[in-house]
């Protein structure tokens, strides 16, 4: 357990963000390697894998409930010096993760084909999407318990073991992807099935290593692996904090699905181009997400300890770093978007759609970075509903606009990207107003305590 209520805030952010960033950097390399070899299979394969990968955001919505709810409540318990409470919250999160794994396994294998029948542009793309998804699904199912374990550790201020384990799994994925997709060394080319299988094997490896870490080295948190009993009071607390953040990812899933649906009216090449551009955009976001993921544990512990000035400092530094990094990425995407997409497909139309997408959405990057920083503060303060509200405002405006435009005779793809730019700026404005309101309610009207008072509260 790391006490984040003392010492330099910038140092804490860097010490937590660097290992997260390293892990996400390796993950970025995996995304690009996987994308490169899938791209060699043709535009239909890219469209299929991209369609199937959009389900990742649905699973992320569910895991985010566990992730944010657990990490926030554990960080608060640590800040109040209540070790038993931290372990209790962790084990209740683990019980939820066990139930979610069983539920999603049943839904995924029973109804996956229904989703792809609706979302894909043609039968060939649908068949490839289903083949990939059924072999990719085990990696998604393992995410639930893995998320519960990593969130609990992050709440205590520990991130390096999880990042190291994730890096091992990602490296395994990078090695397995070309072997299983193209048949290197085996002589058996599995295509999109190989991409899904590589992800599942590498995730299983990471999962086993993290379980081993808990059994061998973790001492602060006590774990009960086969827990399925749920305590209503604790579950309500976890869901109250986690559901809005999960809702944000669910809205992201709906956002991605809406775009794929709109592009299915155009062609599989258009879907492939968006899938390629979207994957690259997600990869570019990862370093910024590392900072955003580090901030809630730091601000959360200091909020629970009533060290208000340190909460403000964490927010200001996080916002500066996320917006600065996004600004640099924006310049690259506006200036040379082709640099990021050339080589991933030999289809000129796919590359054109992907490059055009990046050149437009690059304008979103700075406001998106600010939204990331604000969302982290909502998590730290234990109220993530405002973040969900700002995301809902964005998606509602985007959905209404896109559905209207798709049904017009003069519809063209760039109109979707225009809608995206406008709605992200609106989301950033709404988030800014909401975080000012939350700060005023929870920080301005709640004066900081002296160290002596803080110790008394902890006791």
C-alpha positions in Angstrom: 0.0 0.0 0.0 1.3 3.5 -0.9 0.3 6.6 1.1 -0.5 9.2 -1.5 -1.5 11.9 1.0 2.1 12.9 1.5 4.9 14.0 -0.7 5.0 15.6 -4.1 1.8 15.4 -6.2 3.7 15.6 -9.6 6.1 12.9 -8.3 3.1 10.6 -7.4 1.5 11.2 -10.8 4.7 10.4 -12.6 5.5 7.4 -10.5 2.0 5.9 -11.2 1.6 7.1 -14.7 5.0 5.9 -16.0 4.4 2.2 -15.5 0.9 2.5 -16.8 2.2 4.4 -19.8 4.8 1.7 -20.4 2.2 -1.0 -20.3 -0.1 1.0 -22.6 2.8 1.8 -25.0 3.5 -1.9 -25.4 -0.3 -2.4 -25.8 -0.2 0.2 -28.6 2.5 -1.8 -30.3 0.3 -4.9 -30.0 -2.7 -3.0 -31.5 -0.5 -1.9 -34.5 1.1 -5.4 -35.0 -2.3 -7.1 -34.9 -3.8 -4.4 -37.2 -1.0 -4.8 -39.6 -1.4 -8.6 -40.1 -5.2 -8.4 -40.1 -4.9 -5.7 -42.7 -3.0 -8.1 -45.0 -6.1 -10.2 -45.1 -8.1 -7.5 -47.0 -10.6 -4.8 -46.3 -13.4 -7.3 -45.4 -11.2 -8.7 -42.6 -10.4 -5.3 -41.2 -14.1 -4.4 -41.3 -15.0 -7.7 -39.6 -12.4 -7.4 -36.8 -13.3 -3.8 -36.2 -17.0 -4.6 -36.0 -16.3 -7.4 -33.5 -13.9 -5.3 -31.5 -16.6 -2.7 -30.9 -18.1 -5.3 -28.5 -15.0 -4.6 -26.4 -16.5 -1.3 -25.4 -19.6 -3.1 -24.2 -17.5 -5.3 -22.0 -15.4 -2.3 -21.0 -18.7 -0.6 -19.8 -19.3 -3.5 -17.5 -15.7 -3.8 -16.3 -15.5 -0.1 -15.8 -18.3 -0.4 -13.2 -16.0 -2.7 -11.2 -12.9 -0.7 -12.0 -14.1 2.7 -10.9 -16.3 1.6 -8.0 -13.6 -0.6 -6.5 -10.6 1.7 -7.0 -12.5 4.7 -5.6 -13.9 3.0 -2.5 -10.6 1.2 -1.8 -8.7 4.5 -2.1 -11.1 6.2 0.3 -10.7 3.3 2.8 -7.0 3.5 2.5 -7.1 7.3 3.0 -9.1 6.7 6.2 -6.7 3.9 7.4 -9.4 1.2 7.3 -7.8 -1.9 6.0 -10.7 -4.3 6.7 -13.1 -2.1 4.8 -10.7 -2.0 1.8 -10.6 -5.8 1.7 -14.4 -6.1 2.1 -15.0 -3.7 -0.9 -12.4 -5.6 -3.0 -14.0 -9.0 -2.3 -17.5 -7.7 -3.1 -16.2 -6.4 -6.4 -14.6 -9.8 -7.0 -18.0 -11.5 -6.4 -19.6 -9.1 -8.9 -16.9 -10.0 -11.4 -17.6 -13.7 -11.0 -21.3 -13.2 -11.8 -20.6 -10.9 -14.7 -18.2 -13.4 -16.3 -21.0 -16.1 -16.2 -23.6 -13.7 -17.6 -21.5 -12.4 -20.5 -20.4 -15.9 -21.5 -24.0 -16.9 -21.9 -25.0 -13.8 -23.8 -22.0 -13.7 -26.0 -22.1 -17.2 -27.3 -25.9 -17.3 -27.6 -26.6 -14.0 -29.3 -23.4 -12.8 -30.8 -24.5 -13.7 -34.4 -27.6 -11.5 -34.0 -25.5 -8.4 -33.4 -23.3 -9.0 -36.4 -26.2 -9.7 -38.7 -27.4 -6.2 -38.0 -24.0 -4.3 -38.0 -22.0 -5.7 -40.9 -22.2 -4.5 -44.5 -22.4 -7.9 -46.2 -22.6 -11.7 -45.5 -18.8 -12.2 -46.0 -18.0 -9.6 -43.4 -20.5 -11.0 -41.0 -19.0 -14.5 -41.3 -15.5 -13.2 -40.6 -16.8 -11.0 -37.7 -18.4 -14.0 -36.0 -15.4 -16.2 -36.5 -13.1 -13.7 -34.9 -15.5 -12.8 -32.0 -16.1 -16.3 -30.7 -12.3 -16.9 -30.3 -11.8 -13.3 -29.0 -14.6 -13.6 -26.4 -12.6 -15.6 -23.8 -10.1 -12.7 -23.5 -13.1 -10.4 -22.8 -14.5 -12.7 -20.1 -11.2 -12.9 -18.3 -11.3 -9.1 -18.1 -13.8 -9.0 -15.3 -11.8 -10.7 -12.5 -8.6 -9.2 -13.9 -10.1 -5.7 -13.6 -11.3 -6.3 -10.0 -7.8 -7.3 -9.0 -6.0 -4.5 -10.7 -8.5 -1.8 -9.6 -8.1 -2.9 -5.9 -4.3 -2.6 -6.2 -4.6 0.8 -7.9 -6.8 2.0 -5.1 -4.0 1.2 -2.7 -1.5 3.1 -4.9 0.1 0.0 -6.5 0.3 -0.1 -10.3 3.7 -1.6 -11.2 2.9 -5.3 -10.8 -0.3 -5.1 -12.9 1.5 -3.1 -15.6 4.4 -5.6 -15.6 2.1 -8.5 -15.9 0.1 -6.7 -18.7 3.3 -6.1 -20.6 4.1 -9.8 -20.5 0.7 -10.7 -21.8 0.9 -8.1 -24.6 4.3 -9.2 -25.7 2.9 -12.8 -25.9 0.1 -11.4 -28.0 2.5 -9.6 -30.3 4.5 -12.9 -30.8 1.4 -15.1 -31.3 -0.6 -12.8 -33.6 1.6 -13.2 -36.7 2.2 -16.9 -36.0 -1.5 -17.7 -35.7 -2.9 -15.2 -38.3 -0.4 -16.0 -41.1 0.9 -19.4 -40.1 4.5 -18.4 -39.5 6.4 -21.5 -38.4 3.3 -23.6 -38.1 2.1 -23.7 -41.7 -1.5 -23.3 -40.6 -3.0 -19.9 -41.5 -5.9 -19.2 -39.2 -6.7 -15.6 -40.4 -9.1 -13.7 -38.2 -9.6 -16.7 -35.9 -5.8 -16.6 -35.2 -6.1 -12.9 -34.1 -8.9 -13.8 -31.7 -7.1 -16.8 -30.4 -3.9 -14.9 -29.8 -5.7 -12.3 -27.7 -7.4 -15.0 -25.6 -4.1 -17.0 -24.9 -2.2 -13.9 -23.9 -5.0 -12.7 -21.7 -5.1 -16.1 -20.0 -1.3 -15.8 -19.3 -1.8 -12.3 -17.8 -4.7 -13.6 -15.7 -2.7 -16.5 -14.3 0.3 -14.2 -13.4 -1.9 -11.7 -11.6 -3.6 -14.4 -9.5 -0.2 -15.8 -8.6 0.9 -12.3 -7.5 -2.1 -12.0 -5.2 -1.4 -15.4 -3.7 2.3 -14.9 -3.2 2.9 -11.2 -2.6 -0.2 -9.2 -1.8 -0.5 -8.6 2.0 -2.7 -5.5 2.5 -5.8 -6.9 0.7 -7.2 -10.3 1.8 -8.8 -12.2 -1.2 -11.6 -14.8 -1.3 -11.4 -16.2 -4.9 -14.7 -18.1 -5.1 -16.9 -15.5 -3.5 -20.4 -15.2 -5.0 -22.3 -13.8 -1.9 -23.3 -10.2 -2.4 -23.8 -7.7 0.4 -26.5 -5.2 -0.7 -25.2 -2.2 1.1 -21.6 -2.5 -0.3 -22.8 -3.4 -3.8 -25.0 -0.3 -3.8 -21.9 1.8 -3.0 -19.9 0.2 -5.8 -22.6 0.5 -8.3 -23.4 4.1 -7.4 -19.9 5.1 -8.2 -19.2 2.6 -11.0 -22.4 2.6 -13.0 -22.1 6.1 -14.4 -18.5 5.4 -15.5 -19.7 2.1 -17.0 -22.5 4.1 -18.6 -19.9 6.3 -20.3 -18.3 3.2 -21.9 -21.7 1.9 -22.8 -22.5 5.1 -24.6 -19.1 4.8 -26.3 -20.1 1.4 -27.5 -23.4 2.8 -28.8 -21.4 5.7 -30.5 -19.1 3.2 -32.3 -22.1 1.0 -33.2 -24.0 3.9 -34.6 -21.0 4.9 -36.8 -20.6 1.3 -38.1 -24.3 1.2 -38.8 -24.2 4.4 -40.8 -21.1 3.3 -42.7 -22.8 -0.1 -43.5 -25.0 2.0 -45.7 -21.9 3.0 -47.7 -19.6 -0.1 -48.0 -17.4 -2.6 -46.1 -14.4 -0.5 -47.2 -15.8 2.6 -45.4 -16.2 0.4 -42.2 -12.7 -0.9 -42.6 -11.3 2.7 -43.0 -13.1 3.8 -39.8 -12.0 0.7 -38.0 -8.4 1.3 -39.0 -8.6 5.0 -38.0 -10.4 4.3 -34.8 -7.8 1.7 -33.7 -5.0 4.1 -34.4 -6.8 6.9 -32.5 -7.3 4.6 -29.5 -3.6 3.8 -29.6 -2.7 7.5 -29.7 -4.9 8.1 -26.6 -3.2 5.5 -24.5 -0.4 7.7 -23.0 -3.0 10.3 -22.0 -5.2 7.7 -20.5 -2.2 6.6 -18.3 -2.2 10.0 -16.7 -5.9 10.0 -16.3 -5.9 6.6 -14.7 -3.2 7.6 -12.2 -5.0 10.7 -11.0 -8.2 9.3 -9.3 -6.2 7.2 -6.7 -4.1 10.2 -5.8 -6.9 12.7 -5.6 -9.2 10.1 -3.9 -6.9 9.4 -1.0 -6.3 13.1 -0.4 -10.0 13.8 -0.6 -10.7 11.1 2.0 -8.0 12.6 4.2 -9.5 16.1 3.7 -6.3 17.5 2.1 -8.3 19.7 -0.2 -5.4 21.7 -1.7 -3.8 18.5 -2.9 -7.0 17.5 -4.7 -7.0 20.8 -6.6 -3.3 20.4 -7.4 -3.8 16.9 -8.7 -6.6 18.1 -11.0 -4.6 21.1 -12.4 -1.5 19.0 -13.1 -3.5 16.2 -14.7 -5.5 18.6 -16.9 -2.3 20.4 -18.0 -0.6 17.1 -18.9 -3.5 15.5 -20.7 -4.3 18.7 -22.8 -0.7 19.3 -23.6 -0.1 15.7 -24.9 -3.4 15.8 -26.8 -2.3 19.1 -28.4 0.9 17.5 -29.7 -1.1 14.5 -31.1 -3.6 16.9 -32.7 -0.8 18.7 -34.7 0.5 15.4 -36.1 -3.0 14.2 -37.1 -3.8 17.5 -38.8 -0.5 17.7 -40.5 0.4 14.2 -41.6 -2.5 11.8 -40.9 -1.3 9.4 -43.7 1.8 8.7 -41.6 -0.3 6.7 -39.2 -2.3 4.6 -41.6 0.0 3.9 -44.5 1.1 0.2 -44.6 -1.9 -1.2 -42.7 -3.9 -1.8 -45.9 -3.1 -1.9 -49.6 -6.7 -0.7 -50.4 -6.5 3.0 -51.3 -10.1 3.7 -50.3 -9.6 2.2 -46.9 -6.4 4.3 -46.3 -8.2 7.4 -47.5 -11.2 7.0 -45.2 -8.8 6.3 -42.2 -6.6 9.3 -42.9 -9.5 11.6 -43.4 -11.0 10.4 -40.2 -7.8 11.2 -38.2 -7.5 14.6 -39.9 -11.0 15.5 -38.7 -11.1 14.0 -35.2 -7.7 15.4 -34.4 -9.6 18.6 -33.6 -11.3 16.7 -30.8 -8.1 15.7 -29.0 -7.6 18.7 -26.7 -11.2 18.9 -25.4 -11.1 15.1 -25.1 -8.0 15.3 -22.9 -9.7 17.8 -20.7 -12.7 15.5 -20.4 -10.4 12.6 -19.4 -8.9 14.8 -16.6 -12.3 15.9 -15.3 -13.7 12.3 -15.4 -10.8 11.3 -13.1 -11.8 13.9 -10.6 -15.4 12.8 -10.5 -14.1 9.3 -9.7 -11.9 10.6 -7.0 -14.8 12.6 -5.4 -17.0 9.5 -5.4 -19.7 10.9 -7.8 -19.4 9.8 -11.4 -22.9 10.7 -12.4 -21.9 14.1 -13.8 -19.4 12.4 -16.2 -22.2 10.2 -17.5 -24.4 13.2 -18.0 -21.8 15.0 -20.1 -21.3 11.8 -22.2 -25.0 11.4 -22.6 -25.4 15.0 -23.9 -22.7 14.3 -26.4 -24.0 11.0 -27.7 -27.6 12.3 -27.9 -26.7 15.2 -30.0 -24.4 13.1 -32.2 -27.0 10.3 -32.6 -29.8 12.6 -33.6 -27.6 14.4 -36.1 -26.1 11.3 -37.7 -29.5 9.5 -38.0 -30.9 12.6 -39.7 -27.9 12.9 -42.1 -27.8 9.3 -43.1 -31.4 9.5 -44.3 -30.6 12.4 -46.6 -30.0 11.9 -50.3 -26.8 14.0 -50.2 -25.2 12.2 -47.2 -21.4 11.8 -47.3 -19.0 10.3 -44.7 -17.3 13.6 -43.6 -20.6 14.8 -42.2 -20.2 12.2 -39.4 -16.8 13.6 -38.5 -18.2 17.2 -38.4 -20.8 16.0 -35.9 -18.1 14.4 -33.8 -16.0 17.5 -33.6 -18.9 19.7 -32.5 -20.3 17.3 -29.9 -16.9 16.7 -28.2 -16.5 20.4 -27.7 -20.0 20.6 -26.2 -19.1 17.7 -23.9 -16.0 19.4 -22.7 -18.0 22.6 -21.9 -20.6 20.6 -20.0 -18.0 18.6 -18.1 -16.2 21.9 -17.1 -19.4 23.4 -15.7 -20.2 20.1 -13.8 -16.8 19.8 -12.2 -16.9 23.4 -11.0 -20.2 22.6 -9.4 -18.8 19.4 -7.8 -15.7 21.2 -6.5 -17.9 23.9 -5.0 -20.1 21.4 -3.3 -17.5 18.9 -2.0 -14.3 21.0 -1.6 -15.1 24.7 -1.2 -17.8 24.0 1.4 -15.7 21.4 3.1 -12.6 23.1 4.7 -9.4 21.2 4.9 -8.4 19.6 8.2 -5.1 19.9 10.0 -2.9 16.8 10.1 -4.0 16.3 13.8 -7.7 16.5 12.8 -7.1 14.1 9.9 -5.5 11.5 12.3 -8.4 11.9 14.7 -10.9 11.2 11.9 -8.9 8.2 10.7 -9.1 6.7 14.2 
